Amino acid sequence: MDASPDSGTGTPPAGVFGSSFLMAVELTPDGPRAHTLLTYGQSSNPASPHYTDQTRLFSRKQWVTERFTQAEITGDPALTVTTLHS
């Protein structure tokens, strides 16, 4: 199996396993702040705009600030809610 490092494609090499999603939560007096880093792309489809977006952030050591609290999540103007029924 090829265990060479990622070539920048956003997809881990075959046979390589481990954590690819990291989250750091800082507990502050104003509440928690969450930052995430995805070491590979969000999509395995090379035609997707998200194929290597996270890989580029990872290579620049740029963490993504996440909405963590209910107020942050519900305060997002782009929030959409989908309710599934069985």
N, C-alpha and C positions, 0 to 999 in steps of 0.2 A: 504494500500500500504506500501511496505517496504521502509522506508526513511533512512535506515542505511547507514553509510559511505561506500565508495567503498572498496571492499575486496581485491583490487590489481589485479583484473581480466582485468582492462582496460576498463570496461563497467560500466556506471553509473547505480545505482540501479533504478528499476522501480519507476516512480513517482517523481523522483528528476530532477529538471530543474535548469538552470542557465548557466552562461558563462563557457565554458570549453576551450575556446581559448583566450589567452591574448597576446597582442602585446604592446611593449613599444618602442617608437621611440625617439632616442636621436638626437637632432639637434646640429651638430658640425660644426666648420669652414670648415671641409673637406666634409661636406654633411651629410645627415641623416644616422644613424645606427639603424637598426631594430632588435629587439630581440623578440622571441615568446616563448610561453609556452603552450602546449596542455595538459590539466589536465587528459585526458583519452587517451587510445591508438588510433592509426590511423586506426584501423581495428576492426570490430566486429567479424572477423573470427579467432577463437582460433588457427588455423593452420598457420596463417600469421606471418611472422617475425616481423610485425609491430603491433601485437596485444597489447603488453604492453611496447613497446619501449619508447613512450612518457611518460607513467606513471612512469617508472623508472627515467627518467630525472626530472620529476616533483617532485618526492619524494626526489631527491638529490638537488632540487632547482637549476637545471641547465637549463638556458635559451638557446635556439637555436639562433645563429646569422643568420639572413636571408639576402638574396640578396634583396636590396631595390631599388637601382637606376638602370637605364637602363644600365649603364656601368657595374655594378656588375652582372646583369642578363646576358647580352650578353657576358661578359667575362668568364662565367662558361664553362670550357672545356667539360663538360658533357651535355651541353644544346642541346636539340633537339626541333625542331619547327614542329608543325603539323598544317597545314592550312585546315580548314573545308570549304566546299563549299555547298551552299544550292541548 
